[in-house]
Amino acid sequence: MKLSVAGKMTVISSILLAAVFLATTIVNVELQKRATTGIIRQNGLELAETAISVLHKSMVVNSRDNIQSTIDDFAVHRDVERIRIYTRGGQIAYSTDHGEIGQHLNPDQAKCQLCHKQTPPPATLPPHERARVVEVDGRMTLAVSQVLLNRPTCSTADCHADEKADALLGVLDIDMDLEQFHQARRQIITGMGVAGLVGVILAVLVIYFAGREIVYRRVARLIQQTEKLSAGDLTVRINDESADEIGTLDRSFNLLTLDLQQARTELLEWGNTLEQRVDAKTEELVRARDQMVQVEKMASLGKLAAVVAHEINNPLASVVTYAKILVRRIKKTEMDDDCRKNLGYLESISSEATRCGEIVAQLLTFAHRGSGSLARINVNETVEKAIFLVNHQFELNAVDVVRKLDTGIPTILADQNKIQQALMALFINAAQAMYNGGQLELTTRPVAKGLEIVVADNGPGMAADVARHAFEPFYSTKSEDGGVGLGLSVVYGIVKSHSGRIDLETKPGEGCRFTIFLPHQPSKQAEEDV
C-alpha cells in the first residue's frame, strides 16, 4: 500500500503516541495502585485501633456478650467482611462468623507465618506487615492484624491479673473486602484509557491535518510542477517565500527551471543561427586561406627583394665609384659653366647612389635574421635604424617624426633584429594611417625593471570594437592591397617573446598610442623561445 507523506507521518505519530500513552498509563496505574493501597492499609490500621478502643471497656469487665455484639455491629456498619479475636494459643474467641468460634487456627496459614516463622514470635509487627492485601477464596482482601497486649488497665482486671505487663493476650484480626476498591480502580483505569485514547485520536488528527497542510500540500504542489517541467513546460514557478526546508527546495526548483529555460533559449537561438554561423565561419576560413596565400606571396617577394637588393648593391657601388672618379677628374681641369653643372649632377648621382647603397645594406642586414641570439642593445640606435628604413614612407605621406629619445636609458638584453622589425611594423602602420600627413612622436624612457618605447600618432585612431581585435592575426581594416593583418600580431608576439608588454590607447579621431615595455633581461623561458 502506497502512503503519502502525511499518511506516513500520521502512522508513525500514532504508533509513537500510543506507545507513550500506554507506558504513561501503566506507570500512572502502578503509582495509583501503590498510593491507594497505602491509604487503604493506613485506614485498616486506624480501623483496628478504633475497634480496640471500642472493645476496651467490654474487655476490661470481661463482658463476652458485649464484645460479641460490638464486633457484630462494628462489622455491619463498617462494611467489614469479618472480625475475629483469637487467643495467644490460636483459639478463636470471638468472630462475626459465629460458626468458627472455639476453633483453632492452623499455624501454617500465611497470616500465622508472618509471626510464627520466627522463634520466638515477635510481640508486634511493622505496619506494612500488620496490614496486608491477600487473596481469600479468590477475592482480594485487606487483612489487618492488631496484637492485644496486657496493658495496665487490663492487668488490674480479674481475668488477666496473673499475666505479665505487656504480655501478648491475643490478636484482633479484621478482613476487609477490596472488591469495591478494585471496581473503582478499574473504572478509573477505564476512564484514563478512554481519555488517553481520545487524546491520541485528537493528537493524530491534529498531526494529520497539520502535516497535510504544512508538508503534503506543498510537496504535492512541487510534484505537480515537476511533472509539468518534465513534460517540457519551463515556465513553471512555485511562489513560496517561507524560510523552511521546503521553501528552500521550492526556490531551488525555480532557479533550476530558470537555468533550463535560459539554456533552451540559447539552444534554440544557436539552432536558428547555426546556418549563418557555419556560413560566417566558412567565409572566415576562405578569407584566412586567401590571406595565407598572400602571406606566401609576400614571403616569396621578400626573398626575391633580398636577392634583387644583393644584386643591385654591386652596380650601385660601381656607379658611386665611377661618379667619384669623374668628379675628381673634372675638378682637376679648368671648368666652364657646363662643367660646373655636370659636376653638380655627378655629385648628386654619387650622393643618391651612396644613399641607395646604405638602404640596400640596411635591408640586407635586416633580412639576414641570424640565429635569434640575444645581445646587449641600445634601443635608441634600434629606433634610428627603423626610422631610416621607413623614412621613404614618412616622406611620401608627409609624416613629421618627433624624437624624444632619452640618452640615459640602459641597454637591455634583446634580439635587435626582432625589436627593429616590431618598430618598423608600428611605423609603417602609423604612416599608412596618416596618408594625408601627420605627426609621429617617438619616446624612449627608463622605468622600473626596464624601459618603455612609446609610438604615438595623431591619425584617425580606432573604434573600441576594432581596438579589441588589433593584435589578432589576420584582422585588418585595410583594403585588400593594404595588408593581411599580421603586423600588430607579429609585434605582439615579438614583445611577449622578450617577456615584455604592449598596450594600446586609442579613440576615434585622437590617434593611436602604443606603449612597449621591455625588461632589462627576459625570463629563462623567453630566452629559449627567442
C-alpha positions as CSV (number, residue, x, y, z in Angstrom):
1,M,0.0,0.0,0.0
2,K,1.4,3.4,-1.0
3,L,1.2,6.0,1.7
4,S,1.6,9.7,1.3
5,V,3.9,11.8,3.4
6,A,1.0,12.9,5.6
7,G,-0.1,9.3,5.9
8,K,3.3,8.1,6.9
9,M,3.6,10.9,9.4
10,T,0.2,10.0,10.8
11,V,1.0,6.3,11.2
12,I,4.4,6.9,12.8
13,S,3.0,9.6,15.1
14,S,0.0,7.3,16.0
15,I,2.4,4.5,16.9
16,L,4.6,6.7,19.0
17,L,1.7,8.4,20.8
18,A,0.1,5.1,21.5
19,A,3.4,3.7,22.9
20,V,3.9,6.8,25.0
21,F,0.3,6.7,26.2
22,L,0.5,3.0,27.1
23,A,3.7,3.5,29.0
24,T,2.3,6.5,30.8
25,T,-0.9,4.7,31.7
26,I,1.0,1.7,33.1
27,V,3.2,4.0,35.2
28,N,0.2,6.0,36.4
29,V,-1.8,2.9,37.2
30,E,1.0,1.4,39.2
31,L,1.7,4.6,41.1
32,Q,-2.0,5.0,41.8
33,K,-2.2,1.4,43.0
34,R,0.7,1.9,45.4
35,A,-0.8,5.1,46.7
36,T,-4.3,3.8,47.2
37,T,-3.0,0.6,48.7
38,G,-1.0,2.6,51.2
39,I,-4.1,4.6,52.1
40,I,-6.2,1.5,52.5
41,R,-3.6,-0.1,54.7
42,Q,-3.4,3.0,56.8
43,N,-7.2,3.1,57.0
44,G,-7.3,-0.6,58.0
45,L,-4.8,0.1,60.8
46,E,-6.8,3.0,62.1
47,L,-9.9,0.9,61.9
48,A,-8.2,-1.8,64.0
49,E,-7.2,0.8,66.6
50,T,-10.7,2.2,66.6
51,A,-12.2,-1.3,67.1
52,I,-9.8,-2.0,70.1
53,S,-10.8,1.3,71.7
54,V,-14.5,0.5,71.3
55,L,-14.0,-3.0,72.7
56,H,-11.6,-1.9,75.5
57,K,-14.3,-1.3,78.1
58,S,-16.1,-4.6,77.5
59,M,-12.8,-6.4,77.6
60,V,-11.8,-4.8,81.0
61,V,-15.1,-6.1,82.6
62,N,-14.8,-9.3,80.6
63,S,-18.3,-9.0,79.1
64,R,-18.2,-11.6,76.4
65,D,-21.7,-10.9,75.2
66,N,-21.0,-7.2,74.8
67,I,-17.7,-7.9,73.0
68,Q,-19.5,-10.3,70.5
69,S,-22.4,-7.9,69.9
70,T,-20.0,-5.0,69.5
71,I,-17.9,-6.7,66.8
72,D,-21.1,-7.8,65.0
73,D,-22.4,-4.2,64.9
74,F,-19.0,-2.9,64.0
75,A,-18.7,-5.2,61.1
76,V,-22.1,-4.3,59.7
77,H,-21.7,-0.6,59.9
78,R,-18.1,-0.5,58.7
79,D,-18.5,-2.8,55.7
80,V,-16.1,-5.3,57.2
81,E,-16.2,-8.8,55.9
82,R,-15.0,-10.5,59.1
83,I,-13.7,-9.6,62.6
84,R,-12.4,-12.1,65.0
85,I,-10.3,-12.2,68.1
86,Y,-8.2,-15.3,68.9
87,T,-6.2,-16.1,71.9
88,R,-2.5,-16.4,72.2
89,G,-2.8,-20.1,71.6
90,G,-4.7,-19.6,68.3
91,Q,-8.2,-20.4,69.5
92,I,-10.9,-18.2,68.1
93,A,-12.6,-16.5,71.0
94,Y,-14.9,-14.0,69.1
95,S,-15.9,-13.8,65.4
96,T,-18.5,-12.3,63.2
97,D,-18.7,-15.8,61.8
98,H,-20.2,-17.5,64.8
99,G,-19.6,-20.9,63.4
100,E,-15.9,-20.7,63.8
101,I,-15.9,-19.6,67.5
102,G,-13.9,-22.1,69.6
103,Q,-11.9,-23.4,66.6
104,H,-8.1,-23.2,66.5
105,L,-6.2,-21.6,63.7
106,N,-3.7,-23.5,61.6
107,P,-0.2,-22.0,62.4
108,D,0.9,-22.9,58.8
109,Q,-1.5,-20.3,57.3
110,A,0.1,-17.3,55.5
111,K,-1.3,-15.0,58.2
112,C,0.2,-17.0,61.0
113,Q,3.5,-17.5,59.3
114,L,4.3,-13.8,59.5
115,C,4.9,-14.2,63.2
116,H,5.5,-17.9,63.7
117,K,8.2,-18.2,61.1
118,Q,10.5,-16.6,63.7
119,T,11.4,-18.2,67.0
120,P,10.3,-16.9,69.4
121,P,7.5,-15.0,67.6
122,P,7.8,-11.2,67.8
123,A,5.5,-9.3,70.1
124,T,4.4,-7.0,67.3
125,L,4.9,-6.4,63.5
126,P,5.7,-3.3,61.5
127,P,2.7,-1.5,59.9
128,H,3.2,-2.7,56.4
129,E,3.1,-6.4,57.6
130,R,0.2,-5.8,60.0
131,A,-2.0,-4.6,57.1
132,R,-1.6,-6.9,54.1
133,V,-3.5,-7.5,50.8
134,V,-4.1,-11.2,50.5
135,E,-6.4,-13.5,48.4
136,V,-9.2,-15.2,50.3
137,D,-11.5,-17.6,48.4
138,G,-10.5,-16.0,45.1
139,R,-11.2,-12.4,46.3
140,M,-8.6,-9.7,47.2
141,T,-8.9,-8.9,50.9
142,L,-7.1,-6.5,53.2
143,A,-6.1,-8.5,56.3
144,V,-5.3,-6.3,59.3
145,S,-3.9,-7.8,62.5
146,Q,-3.6,-5.9,65.7
147,V,-2.0,-7.5,68.8
148,L,-3.7,-7.3,72.2
149,L,-1.2,-6.7,74.9
150,N,-1.7,-6.8,78.7
151,R,-2.0,-3.0,79.4
152,P,-2.1,-1.6,82.9
153,T,-5.9,-1.2,82.6
154,C,-6.1,-4.9,81.6
155,S,-3.8,-6.4,84.2
156,T,-6.0,-5.0,87.0
157,A,-8.9,-7.0,85.7
158,D,-9.6,-10.3,87.3
159,C,-9.2,-12.2,84.0
160,H,-5.6,-11.0,83.4
161,A,-4.3,-10.3,86.8
162,D,-1.9,-13.2,86.6
163,E,-0.4,-12.1,83.3
164,K,2.8,-10.1,83.0
165,A,2.6,-6.5,81.9
166,D,2.7,-6.0,78.0
167,A,2.3,-9.8,77.6
168,L,0.5,-10.9,74.5
169,L,-3.0,-11.7,75.3
170,G,-4.4,-12.3,71.8
171,V,-4.8,-10.9,68.3
172,L,-7.6,-8.8,66.7
173,D,-8.0,-9.9,63.0
174,I,-10.0,-7.7,60.6
175,D,-10.7,-8.8,57.0
176,M,-11.9,-6.1,54.6
177,D,-13.3,-6.9,51.1
178,L,-11.4,-4.9,48.4
179,E,-13.8,-5.6,45.6
180,Q,-15.3,-2.2,45.7
181,F,-11.8,-0.7,45.7
182,H,-10.8,-2.8,42.7
183,Q,-14.0,-1.9,40.9
184,A,-13.4,1.8,41.5
185,R,-9.8,1.3,40.3
186,R,-11.0,-0.5,37.2
187,Q,-13.4,2.4,36.5
188,I,-10.5,4.9,36.9
189,I,-8.3,2.8,34.6
190,T,-11.1,2.6,32.0
191,G,-11.6,6.4,32.3
192,M,-7.9,7.0,31.9
193,G,-7.8,4.7,28.9
194,V,-10.8,6.3,27.2
195,A,-9.4,9.8,27.9
196,G,-6.0,8.8,26.6
197,L,-7.4,7.2,23.5
198,V,-9.4,10.3,22.8
199,G,-6.3,12.4,23.3
200,V,-4.3,10.2,21.0
201,I,-7.0,10.4,18.3
202,L,-7.2,14.1,18.6
203,A,-3.4,14.4,18.5
204,V,-3.3,12.2,15.5
205,L,-5.9,14.2,13.7
206,V,-4.1,17.4,14.5
207,I,-0.8,15.9,13.3
208,Y,-2.5,14.6,10.1
209,F,-4.1,17.9,9.2
210,A,-1.0,19.9,10.1
211,G,1.2,17.6,8.1
212,R,-1.2,17.7,5.2
213,E,-1.2,21.5,5.2
214,I,2.5,22.1,6.0
215,V,4.1,19.2,4.2
216,Y,1.7,17.2,1.9
217,R,0.1,20.0,0.0
218,R,3.4,21.8,-0.6
219,V,5.1,18.6,-1.7
220,A,2.2,17.7,-3.9
221,R,2.5,21.1,-5.5
222,L,6.2,20.6,-6.1
223,I,5.5,17.2,-7.6
224,Q,2.8,18.7,-9.9
225,Q,5.2,21.4,-11.1
226,T,8.0,18.9,-11.5
227,E,5.7,16.8,-13.8
228,K,5.0,19.9,-15.8
229,L,8.7,20.6,-16.1
230,S,9.4,17.0,-17.2
231,A,6.6,17.5,-19.8
232,G,8.6,20.4,-21.3
233,D,6.9,23.4,-19.6
234,L,9.9,25.5,-18.5
235,T,7.7,28.5,-17.4
236,V,6.5,26.7,-14.2
237,R,7.3,28.6,-10.9
238,I,6.4,28.0,-7.3
239,N,5.5,31.0,-5.2
240,D,6.9,30.1,-1.7
241,E,8.6,32.7,0.5
242,S,8.8,30.5,3.6
243,A,12.1,30.1,5.3
244,D,11.8,26.3,6.0
245,E,13.4,23.4,4.1
246,I,10.5,23.0,1.6
247,G,10.7,26.8,0.9
248,T,14.4,26.4,0.1
249,L,13.6,23.4,-2.1
250,D,10.9,25.4,-4.0
251,R,13.3,28.3,-4.6
252,S,16.0,25.9,-5.8
253,F,13.4,24.5,-8.2
254,N,12.7,28.0,-9.5
255,L,16.4,28.6,-10.1
256,L,16.6,25.2,-11.9
257,T,13.7,26.0,-14.2
258,L,15.1,29.4,-14.9
259,D,18.5,27.9,-15.9
260,L,16.8,25.3,-18.0
261,Q,14.7,28.0,-19.7
262,Q,17.8,30.1,-20.5
263,A,19.7,27.0,-21.7
264,R,16.8,26.1,-24.0
265,T,16.6,29.6,-25.3
266,E,20.3,29.6,-26.1
267,L,20.0,26.2,-27.8
268,L,17.1,27.5,-29.9
269,E,19.0,30.6,-30.8
270,W,22.0,28.5,-31.7
271,G,19.9,26.2,-33.8
272,N,18.3,29.1,-35.6
273,T,21.6,30.8,-36.3
274,L,23.6,27.7,-36.9
275,E,23.5,28.0,-40.7
276,Q,24.5,31.7,-40.5
277,R,27.3,30.8,-38.2
278,V,28.5,28.0,-40.5
279,D,28.5,30.4,-43.4
280,A,30.3,33.0,-41.4
281,K,33.0,30.5,-40.3
282,T,33.3,29.3,-43.9
283,E,33.9,32.8,-45.1
284,E,36.5,33.3,-42.4
285,L,38.3,30.1,-43.4
286,V,38.2,31.2,-47.1
287,R,39.5,34.6,-46.1
288,A,42.2,33.1,-44.0
289,R,43.2,30.8,-46.8
290,D,43.4,33.7,-49.2
291,Q,45.4,35.6,-46.6
292,M,47.8,32.7,-46.2
293,V,48.3,32.6,-49.9
294,Q,49.0,36.3,-49.8
295,V,51.5,35.7,-46.9
296,E,53.3,33.1,-49.0
297,K,53.4,35.6,-51.9
298,M,54.8,38.3,-49.6
299,A,57.4,35.9,-48.2
300,S,58.4,35.0,-51.7
301,L,58.6,38.6,-52.7
302,G,60.6,39.3,-49.6
303,K,63.1,36.6,-50.6
304,L,63.2,38.0,-54.2
305,A,63.6,41.5,-52.9
306,A,66.6,40.3,-50.8
307,V,68.1,38.7,-53.9
308,V,67.5,41.8,-56.0
309,A,68.9,44.1,-53.3
310,H,72.0,42.0,-53.2
311,E,72.3,42.1,-57.0
312,I,71.7,45.8,-57.1
313,N,74.3,46.5,-54.4
314,N,77.3,45.8,-56.7
315,P,76.1,48.0,-59.6
316,L,75.4,50.8,-57.1
317,A,78.9,50.5,-55.8
318,S,80.2,50.8,-59.3
319,V,78.1,53.8,-60.0
320,V,79.3,55.6,-56.8
321,T,82.9,54.7,-57.7
322,Y,82.8,55.9,-61.2
323,A,80.9,59.0,-60.2
324,K,83.6,59.9,-57.7
325,I,86.3,59.3,-60.3
326,L,84.7,61.6,-62.8
327,V,84.2,64.3,-60.1
328,R,87.9,64.2,-59.2
329,R,88.9,64.4,-62.9
330,I,86.6,67.3,-63.6
331,K,87.9,69.2,-60.6
332,K,91.5,68.9,-62.0
333,T,90.6,70.7,-65.2
334,E,89.5,74.2,-65.8
335,M,85.7,74.3,-65.7
336,D,83.3,76.4,-67.5
337,D,79.6,76.8,-66.7
338,D,78.6,73.5,-68.3
339,C,81.3,71.6,-66.5
340,R,80.2,73.0,-63.2
341,K,76.6,71.9,-63.9
342,N,77.9,68.5,-64.9
343,L,80.0,68.4,-61.7
344,G,76.9,69.1,-59.7
345,Y,75.0,66.3,-61.5
346,L,77.8,63.9,-60.8
347,E,77.9,64.8,-57.1
348,S,74.2,64.3,-56.9
349,I,74.5,60.9,-58.6
350,S,77.2,59.9,-56.2
351,S,75.3,61.1,-53.1
352,E,72.0,59.4,-54.1
353,A,73.7,56.2,-55.2
354,T,75.5,56.2,-51.9
355,R,72.2,56.7,-50.1
356,C,70.6,53.8,-52.1
357,G,73.6,51.6,-51.2
358,E,73.0,52.4,-47.5
359,I,69.3,51.5,-47.8
360,V,70.1,48.2,-49.6
361,A,72.8,47.4,-47.0
362,Q,70.2,48.0,-44.2
363,L,67.7,45.8,-45.9
364,L,70.2,43.1,-46.4
365,T,71.2,43.3,-42.7
366,F,67.5,43.2,-41.6
367,A,66.7,40.3,-44.0
368,H,69.6,38.3,-42.5
369,R,67.9,37.5,-39.2
370,G,70.7,35.2,-37.9
371,S,70.1,32.6,-35.1
372,G,67.9,34.9,-33.0
373,S,70.5,35.2,-30.2
374,L,70.2,37.8,-27.5
375,A,72.7,40.6,-27.0
376,R,73.0,43.9,-25.2
377,I,71.5,46.6,-27.4
378,N,70.9,50.3,-27.3
379,V,67.2,50.8,-28.0
380,N,67.8,54.4,-29.3
381,E,70.1,53.1,-32.0
382,T,67.5,50.4,-33.0
383,V,64.8,53.1,-33.2
384,E,67.0,55.2,-35.5
385,K,67.7,52.2,-37.8
386,A,64.0,51.5,-38.1
387,I,63.3,55.2,-38.9
388,F,66.0,55.1,-41.6
389,L,64.4,52.1,-43.3
390,V,60.9,53.5,-43.2
391,N,61.8,57.1,-43.9
392,H,60.8,57.0,-47.5
393,Q,57.2,56.1,-46.3
394,F,57.2,59.1,-44.0
395,E,58.4,61.4,-46.8
396,L,55.7,60.1,-49.2
397,N,52.9,60.6,-46.7
398,A,54.3,63.9,-45.3
399,V,54.7,62.5,-41.8
400,D,56.8,64.5,-39.4
401,V,58.8,62.4,-37.0
402,V,59.4,63.9,-33.5
403,R,62.1,62.2,-31.5
404,K,62.1,62.2,-27.6
405,L,64.8,59.7,-27.0
406,D,66.3,59.6,-23.5
407,T,70.0,59.2,-23.9
408,G,70.3,57.9,-20.4
409,I,68.3,54.7,-20.9
410,P,70.1,51.5,-20.0
411,T,71.0,48.7,-22.5
412,I,68.8,45.7,-22.5
413,L,69.3,42.0,-23.4
414,A,67.2,41.5,-26.6
415,D,67.2,40.4,-30.3
416,Q,67.9,43.6,-32.2
417,N,66.5,42.4,-35.5
418,K,63.2,41.4,-33.9
419,I,62.9,44.7,-32.0
420,Q,63.7,46.6,-35.2
421,Q,61.0,44.5,-37.0
422,A,58.4,45.4,-34.4
423,L,59.2,49.1,-34.6
424,M,59.1,49.1,-38.4
425,A,55.7,47.5,-38.3
426,L,54.4,50.2,-36.0
427,F,56.0,53.0,-38.1
428,I,54.5,51.6,-41.3
429,N,51.0,51.3,-39.8
430,A,51.2,54.9,-38.5
431,A,52.4,56.2,-41.8
432,Q,49.7,54.4,-43.7
433,A,47.1,55.7,-41.3
434,M,48.3,59.3,-41.8
435,Y,48.2,59.2,-45.6
436,N,47.3,62.9,-45.7
437,G,50.2,63.9,-43.4
438,G,50.6,64.0,-39.6
439,Q,53.0,63.7,-36.8
440,L,54.6,60.6,-35.3
441,E,56.1,61.1,-31.8
442,L,58.7,58.5,-30.7
443,T,59.7,58.4,-27.0
444,T,62.1,56.2,-25.0
445,R,62.4,56.4,-21.2
446,P,63.7,54.3,-18.4
447,V,61.2,52.7,-15.9
448,A,61.4,50.3,-13.0
449,K,62.9,46.9,-14.1
450,G,63.3,48.0,-17.8
451,L,62.4,50.7,-20.3
452,E,59.4,51.9,-22.4
453,I,59.1,52.8,-26.1
454,V,56.1,55.0,-26.9
455,V,54.9,55.3,-30.5
456,A,52.1,57.9,-30.7
457,D,50.5,59.3,-33.9
458,N,47.7,61.9,-34.4
459,G,45.9,59.8,-37.1
460,P,42.3,58.8,-37.2
461,G,42.5,56.3,-34.3
462,M,40.5,53.2,-33.8
463,A,37.0,52.4,-32.6
464,A,36.7,50.3,-29.4
465,D,35.5,47.2,-31.2
466,V,38.4,47.4,-33.7
467,A,41.0,48.0,-30.9
468,R,39.8,44.8,-29.1
469,H,41.0,42.8,-32.2
470,A,44.0,44.8,-33.1
471,F,46.6,42.2,-32.0
472,E,44.7,39.2,-33.5
473,P,46.3,37.6,-36.6
474,F,44.7,38.3,-40.0
475,Y,42.5,41.0,-38.5
476,S,42.8,44.2,-40.7
477,T,40.6,47.1,-41.6
478,K,42.7,48.0,-44.6
479,S,41.8,47.3,-48.2
480,E,43.0,44.1,-49.9
481,D,46.1,45.8,-51.1
482,G,46.8,47.4,-47.8
483,G,48.0,44.3,-45.8
484,V,47.0,40.9,-44.4
485,G,46.5,41.9,-40.8
486,L,49.7,40.3,-39.4
487,G,51.7,43.5,-38.5
488,L,50.4,44.1,-35.0
489,S,50.1,40.4,-34.2
490,V,53.8,40.0,-35.1
491,V,54.6,43.0,-32.9
492,Y,52.7,41.4,-30.0
493,G,54.5,38.1,-30.4
494,I,57.9,39.8,-30.5
495,V,57.2,41.8,-27.4
496,K,55.8,38.8,-25.5
497,S,58.9,36.7,-26.5
498,H,61.0,39.2,-24.7
499,S,58.8,39.0,-21.5
500,G,57.5,42.4,-22.4
501,R,54.1,44.1,-22.6
502,I,52.4,46.3,-25.2
503,D,49.4,48.5,-24.5
504,L,47.2,50.4,-26.9
505,E,45.4,53.6,-26.1
506,T,43.1,55.0,-28.9
507,K,39.9,56.7,-29.6
508,P,38.3,57.7,-32.9
509,G,39.8,61.0,-34.1
510,E,42.5,61.0,-31.4
511,G,45.2,58.8,-33.0
512,C,46.9,55.7,-31.5
513,R,49.4,55.4,-28.7
514,F,51.4,52.2,-28.4
515,T,53.5,51.7,-25.2
516,I,56.0,48.9,-25.3
517,F,57.6,47.8,-22.0
518,L,60.8,45.7,-22.3
519,P,62.6,44.3,-19.2
520,H,66.3,44.5,-18.6
521,Q,66.5,40.8,-19.3
522,P,63.8,38.4,-20.5
523,S,62.9,35.3,-18.5
524,K,64.7,32.0,-19.0
525,Q,61.8,30.6,-20.9
526,A,61.6,33.7,-23.1
527,E,65.3,33.4,-23.8
528,E,64.8,29.8,-25.0
529,D,61.8,30.9,-27.2
530,V,63.9,33.7,-28.8
